[in-house]
Amino acid sequence: MFEEGRTAALLQKMKSGDASQFPIETALKALTIEGAKVLGMAEQIGSLEVGKQADFLVIQPQGKIHLQPQENILSHLVYAVKSSDVDDVYIAGEQVVKQGQVLTVEL
């Protein structure tokens, strides 16, 4: 998801020739609530709201040089974060990944 978001944001900026035409907030919405709308699931997912599934992930930027400085976290989410940076994942409020280890599958 991170790579697709980064590519989409960069392509939009390149197409328009103006970086301000696709701000970081627009890119994040495309990856979250707008993606849920495309799937016809905006009432269940895509944002953290009462009554929706609590799907979210946790990324700890400490010790990850490509996520420094921590001045623009939103920008890091679109342009710098990699899937290997994800520490924890929650789906419908249930933790399924803890410290990078999948909890739902026995290996």
CNS distance restraints for C-alpha pairs under 8 A (distance, minus, plus):
assign (resid   1 and name CA) (resid   5 and name CA) 6.12 0.50 0.50
assign (resid   1 and name CA) (resid  31 and name CA) 7.78 0.50 0.50
assign (resid   1 and name CA) (resid  83 and name CA) 7.95 0.50 0.50
assign (resid   2 and name CA) (resid   6 and name CA) 6.17 0.50 0.50
assign (resid   2 and name CA) (resid  77 and name CA) 7.44 0.50 0.50
assign (resid   2 and name CA) (resid  78 and name CA) 6.41 0.50 0.50
assign (resid   2 and name CA) (resid  79 and name CA) 7.89 0.50 0.50
assign (resid   2 and name CA) (resid  81 and name CA) 6.62 0.50 0.50
assign (resid   2 and name CA) (resid  82 and name CA) 6.22 0.50 0.50
assign (resid   2 and name CA) (resid  83 and name CA) 6.82 0.50 0.50
assign (resid   3 and name CA) (resid   7 and name CA) 6.11 0.50 0.50
assign (resid   3 and name CA) (resid  82 and name CA) 7.38 0.50 0.50
assign (resid   4 and name CA) (resid   8 and name CA) 6.06 0.50 0.50
assign (resid   5 and name CA) (resid   9 and name CA) 6.13 0.50 0.50
assign (resid   5 and name CA) (resid  27 and name CA) 6.93 0.50 0.50
assign (resid   5 and name CA) (resid  28 and name CA) 7.94 0.50 0.50
assign (resid   5 and name CA) (resid  31 and name CA) 6.49 0.50 0.50
assign (resid   5 and name CA) (resid  78 and name CA) 6.08 0.50 0.50
assign (resid   6 and name CA) (resid  10 and name CA) 6.15 0.50 0.50
assign (resid   6 and name CA) (resid  78 and name CA) 5.27 0.50 0.50
assign (resid   6 and name CA) (resid  79 and name CA) 5.30 0.50 0.50
assign (resid   7 and name CA) (resid  11 and name CA) 6.00 0.50 0.50
assign (resid   8 and name CA) (resid  12 and name CA) 6.19 0.50 0.50
assign (resid   8 and name CA) (resid  27 and name CA) 7.87 0.50 0.50
assign (resid   9 and name CA) (resid  13 and name CA) 6.34 0.50 0.50
assign (resid   9 and name CA) (resid  22 and name CA) 6.79 0.50 0.50
assign (resid   9 and name CA) (resid  24 and name CA) 7.97 0.50 0.50
assign (resid   9 and name CA) (resid  27 and name CA) 6.03 0.50 0.50
assign (resid   9 and name CA) (resid  78 and name CA) 7.82 0.50 0.50
assign (resid  10 and name CA) (resid  14 and name CA) 6.09 0.50 0.50
assign (resid  11 and name CA) (resid  15 and name CA) 5.96 0.50 0.50
assign (resid  12 and name CA) (resid  16 and name CA) 6.21 0.50 0.50
assign (resid  12 and name CA) (resid  21 and name CA) 7.80 0.50 0.50
assign (resid  12 and name CA) (resid  22 and name CA) 6.42 0.50 0.50
assign (resid  13 and name CA) (resid  17 and name CA) 5.76 0.50 0.50
assign (resid  13 and name CA) (resid  18 and name CA) 5.69 0.50 0.50
assign (resid  13 and name CA) (resid  19 and name CA) 4.86 0.50 0.50
assign (resid  13 and name CA) (resid  20 and name CA) 7.65 0.50 0.50
assign (resid  13 and name CA) (resid  21 and name CA) 6.67 0.50 0.50
assign (resid  13 and name CA) (resid  22 and name CA) 6.18 0.50 0.50
assign (resid  14 and name CA) (resid  18 and name CA) 7.19 0.50 0.50
assign (resid  14 and name CA) (resid  19 and name CA) 7.66 0.50 0.50
assign (resid  16 and name CA) (resid  21 and name CA) 6.88 0.50 0.50
assign (resid  19 and name CA) (resid  23 and name CA) 7.17 0.50 0.50
assign (resid  22 and name CA) (resid  26 and name CA) 6.15 0.50 0.50
assign (resid  22 and name CA) (resid  27 and name CA) 6.88 0.50 0.50
assign (resid  23 and name CA) (resid  27 and name CA) 6.58 0.50 0.50
assign (resid  24 and name CA) (resid  28 and name CA) 6.28 0.50 0.50
assign (resid  24 and name CA) (resid  74 and name CA) 6.75 0.50 0.50
assign (resid  24 and name CA) (resid  75 and name CA) 6.20 0.50 0.50
assign (resid  24 and name CA) (resid  78 and name CA) 7.32 0.50 0.50
assign (resid  25 and name CA) (resid  29 and name CA) 6.23 0.50 0.50
assign (resid  25 and name CA) (resid  74 and name CA) 7.57 0.50 0.50
assign (resid  26 and name CA) (resid  30 and name CA) 6.19 0.50 0.50
assign (resid  27 and name CA) (resid  31 and name CA) 6.45 0.50 0.50
assign (resid  27 and name CA) (resid  78 and name CA) 7.24 0.50 0.50
assign (resid  28 and name CA) (resid  32 and name CA) 6.27 0.50 0.50
assign (resid  28 and name CA) (resid  74 and name CA) 7.87 0.50 0.50
assign (resid  28 and name CA) (resid  78 and name CA) 7.11 0.50 0.50
assign (resid  29 and name CA) (resid  33 and name CA) 5.53 0.50 0.50
assign (resid  29 and name CA) (resid  34 and name CA) 5.71 0.50 0.50
assign (resid  29 and name CA) (resid  35 and name CA) 7.79 0.50 0.50
assign (resid  30 and name CA) (resid  34 and name CA) 4.74 0.50 0.50
assign (resid  30 and name CA) (resid  35 and name CA) 5.72 0.50 0.50
assign (resid  31 and name CA) (resid  35 and name CA) 5.55 0.50 0.50
assign (resid  32 and name CA) (resid  36 and name CA) 6.32 0.50 0.50
assign (resid  32 and name CA) (resid  46 and name CA) 4.67 0.50 0.50
assign (resid  32 and name CA) (resid  47 and name CA) 6.64 0.50 0.50
assign (resid  33 and name CA) (resid  37 and name CA) 6.24 0.50 0.50
assign (resid  33 and name CA) (resid  42 and name CA) 6.37 0.50 0.50
assign (resid  33 and name CA) (resid  45 and name CA) 7.33 0.50 0.50
assign (resid  33 and name CA) (resid  46 and name CA) 4.00 0.50 0.50
assign (resid  33 and name CA) (resid  47 and name CA) 5.83 0.50 0.50
assign (resid  34 and name CA) (resid  38 and name CA) 6.34 0.50 0.50
assign (resid  34 and name CA) (resid  42 and name CA) 7.83 0.50 0.50
assign (resid  34 and name CA) (resid  46 and name CA) 7.32 0.50 0.50
assign (resid  35 and name CA) (resid  39 and name CA) 6.46 0.50 0.50
assign (resid  35 and name CA) (resid  46 and name CA) 7.06 0.50 0.50
assign (resid  36 and name CA) (resid  40 and name CA) 6.22 0.50 0.50
assign (resid  36 and name CA) (resid  41 and name CA) 5.04 0.50 0.50
assign (resid  36 and name CA) (resid  42 and name CA) 4.72 0.50 0.50
assign (resid  36 and name CA) (resid  45 and name CA) 6.11 0.50 0.50
assign (resid  36 and name CA) (resid  46 and name CA) 5.10 0.50 0.50
assign (resid  37 and name CA) (resid  41 and name CA) 5.75 0.50 0.50
assign (resid  37 and name CA) (resid  42 and name CA) 4.79 0.50 0.50
assign (resid  37 and name CA) (resid  46 and name CA) 7.90 0.50 0.50
assign (resid  41 and name CA) (resid  45 and name CA) 6.00 0.50 0.50
assign (resid  41 and name CA) (resid  46 and name CA) 7.77 0.50 0.50
assign (resid  42 and name CA) (resid  46 and name CA) 5.87 0.50 0.50
assign (resid  43 and name CA) (resid  52 and name CA) 6.80 0.50 0.50
assign (resid  44 and name CA) (resid  51 and name CA) 7.55 0.50 0.50
assign (resid  44 and name CA) (resid  52 and name CA) 4.70 0.50 0.50
assign (resid  44 and name CA) (resid  53 and name CA) 5.87 0.50 0.50
assign (resid  45 and name CA) (resid  52 and name CA) 5.84 0.50 0.50
assign (resid  45 and name CA) (resid  53 and name CA) 5.80 0.50 0.50
assign (resid  45 and name CA) (resid  54 and name CA) 7.80 0.50 0.50
assign (resid  45 and name CA) (resid  55 and name CA) 7.31 0.50 0.50
assign (resid  47 and name CA) (resid  52 and name CA) 7.63 0.50 0.50
assign (resid  48 and name CA) (resid  52 and name CA) 6.76 0.50 0.50
assign (resid  48 and name CA) (resid  53 and name CA) 7.57 0.50 0.50
assign (resid  48 and name CA) (resid  54 and name CA) 6.24 0.50 0.50
assign (resid  48 and name CA) (resid  55 and name CA) 7.58 0.50 0.50
assign (resid  49 and name CA) (resid  54 and name CA) 7.93 0.50 0.50
assign (resid  53 and name CA) (resid  91 and name CA) 7.25 0.50 0.50
assign (resid  53 and name CA) (resid  92 and name CA) 4.49 0.50 0.50
assign (resid  53 and name CA) (resid  93 and name CA) 6.79 0.50 0.50
assign (resid  54 and name CA) (resid  90 and name CA) 7.04 0.50 0.50
assign (resid  54 and name CA) (resid  91 and name CA) 6.14 0.50 0.50
assign (resid  54 and name CA) (resid  92 and name CA) 4.52 0.50 0.50
assign (resid  54 and name CA) (resid  93 and name CA) 4.62 0.50 0.50
assign (resid  55 and name CA) (resid  89 and name CA) 7.67 0.50 0.50
assign (resid  55 and name CA) (resid  90 and name CA) 5.34 0.50 0.50
assign (resid  55 and name CA) (resid  91 and name CA) 4.37 0.50 0.50
assign (resid  55 and name CA) (resid  92 and name CA) 5.32 0.50 0.50
assign (resid  55 and name CA) (resid  93 and name CA) 6.28 0.50 0.50
assign (resid  56 and name CA) (resid  89 and name CA) 6.03 0.50 0.50
assign (resid  56 and name CA) (resid  90 and name CA) 5.33 0.50 0.50
assign (resid  56 and name CA) (resid  91 and name CA) 6.72 0.50 0.50
assign (resid  57 and name CA) (resid  86 and name CA) 6.83 0.50 0.50
assign (resid  57 and name CA) (resid  87 and name CA) 7.46 0.50 0.50
assign (resid  57 and name CA) (resid  88 and name CA) 5.52 0.50 0.50
assign (resid  57 and name CA) (resid  89 and name CA) 4.30 0.50 0.50
assign (resid  57 and name CA) (resid  90 and name CA) 6.05 0.50 0.50
assign (resid  58 and name CA) (resid  86 and name CA) 6.11 0.50 0.50
assign (resid  58 and name CA) (resid  87 and name CA) 5.64 0.50 0.50
assign (resid  58 and name CA) (resid  88 and name CA) 4.95 0.50 0.50
assign (resid  58 and name CA) (resid  89 and name CA) 6.38 0.50 0.50
assign (resid  59 and name CA) (resid  85 and name CA) 6.12 0.50 0.50
assign (resid  59 and name CA) (resid  86 and name CA) 4.98 0.50 0.50
assign (resid  59 and name CA) (resid  87 and name CA) 5.41 0.50 0.50
assign (resid  59 and name CA) (resid  88 and name CA) 7.11 0.50 0.50
assign (resid  60 and name CA) (resid  85 and name CA) 7.58 0.50 0.50
assign (resid  60 and name CA) (resid  86 and name CA) 7.72 0.50 0.50
assign (resid  60 and name CA) (resid  87 and name CA) 6.88 0.50 0.50
assign (resid  61 and name CA) (resid  67 and name CA) 5.75 0.50 0.50
assign (resid  61 and name CA) (resid  68 and name CA) 7.48 0.50 0.50
assign (resid  61 and name CA) (resid  70 and name CA) 7.81 0.50 0.50
assign (resid  61 and name CA) (resid  85 and name CA) 7.96 0.50 0.50
assign (resid  62 and name CA) (resid  67 and name CA) 7.92 0.50 0.50
assign (resid  64 and name CA) (resid  68 and name CA) 7.05 0.50 0.50
assign (resid  66 and name CA) (resid  80 and name CA) 6.48 0.50 0.50
assign (resid  66 and name CA) (resid  81 and name CA) 7.84 0.50 0.50
assign (resid  67 and name CA) (resid  76 and name CA) 6.22 0.50 0.50
assign (resid  67 and name CA) (resid  80 and name CA) 6.50 0.50 0.50
assign (resid  67 and name CA) (resid  81 and name CA) 7.09 0.50 0.50
assign (resid  72 and name CA) (resid  76 and name CA) 6.57 0.50 0.50
assign (resid  73 and name CA) (resid  77 and name CA) 6.39 0.50 0.50
assign (resid  74 and name CA) (resid  78 and name CA) 6.77 0.50 0.50
assign (resid  75 and name CA) (resid  79 and name CA) 5.90 0.50 0.50
assign (resid  75 and name CA) (resid  80 and name CA) 7.49 0.50 0.50
assign (resid  76 and name CA) (resid  80 and name CA) 4.68 0.50 0.50
assign (resid  76 and name CA) (resid  81 and name CA) 5.84 0.50 0.50
assign (resid  77 and name CA) (resid  81 and name CA) 5.29 0.50 0.50
assign (resid  81 and name CA) (resid  85 and name CA) 6.36 0.50 0.50
assign (resid  82 and name CA) (resid  86 and name CA) 7.55 0.50 0.50
assign (resid  84 and name CA) (resid 100 and name CA) 7.85 0.50 0.50
assign (resid  86 and name CA) (resid  99 and name CA) 7.99 0.50 0.50
assign (resid  86 and name CA) (resid 100 and name CA) 6.56 0.50 0.50
assign (resid  87 and name CA) (resid  97 and name CA) 7.24 0.50 0.50
assign (resid  87 and name CA) (resid  98 and name CA) 6.27 0.50 0.50
assign (resid  87 and name CA) (resid  99 and name CA) 4.53 0.50 0.50
assign (resid  87 and name CA) (resid 100 and name CA) 4.77 0.50 0.50
assign (resid  88 and name CA) (resid  95 and name CA) 7.25 0.50 0.50
assign (resid  88 and name CA) (resid  96 and name CA) 7.53 0.50 0.50
assign (resid  88 and name CA) (resid  97 and name CA) 4.91 0.50 0.50
assign (resid  88 and name CA) (resid  98 and name CA) 4.67 0.50 0.50
assign (resid  88 and name CA) (resid  99 and name CA) 5.59 0.50 0.50
assign (resid  88 and name CA) (resid 100 and name CA) 6.25 0.50 0.50
assign (resid  89 and name CA) (resid  95 and name CA) 5.81 0.50 0.50
assign (resid  89 and name CA) (resid  96 and name CA) 5.66 0.50 0.50
assign (resid  89 and name CA) (resid  97 and name CA) 4.85 0.50 0.50
assign (resid  89 and name CA) (resid  98 and name CA) 6.91 0.50 0.50
assign (resid  90 and name CA) (resid  94 and name CA) 5.09 0.50 0.50
assign (resid  90 and name CA) (resid  95 and name CA) 4.24 0.50 0.50
assign (resid  90 and name CA) (resid  96 and name CA) 5.67 0.50 0.50
assign (resid  90 and name CA) (resid  97 and name CA) 7.08 0.50 0.50
assign (resid  91 and name CA) (resid  95 and name CA) 6.46 0.50 0.50
assign (resid  91 and name CA) (resid  96 and name CA) 6.80 0.50 0.50
assign (resid  95 and name CA) (resid 103 and name CA) 7.65 0.50 0.50
assign (resid  96 and name CA) (resid 102 and name CA) 5.93 0.50 0.50
assign (resid  96 and name CA) (resid 103 and name CA) 5.11 0.50 0.50
assign (resid  96 and name CA) (resid 104 and name CA) 5.82 0.50 0.50
assign (resid  97 and name CA) (resid 101 and name CA) 5.29 0.50 0.50
assign (resid  97 and name CA) (resid 102 and name CA) 4.39 0.50 0.50
assign (resid  97 and name CA) (resid 103 and name CA) 5.47 0.50 0.50
assign (resid  97 and name CA) (resid 104 and name CA) 7.80 0.50 0.50
assign (resid  98 and name CA) (resid 102 and name CA) 6.55 0.50 0.50
assign (resid  98 and name CA) (resid 103 and name CA) 6.88 0.50 0.50
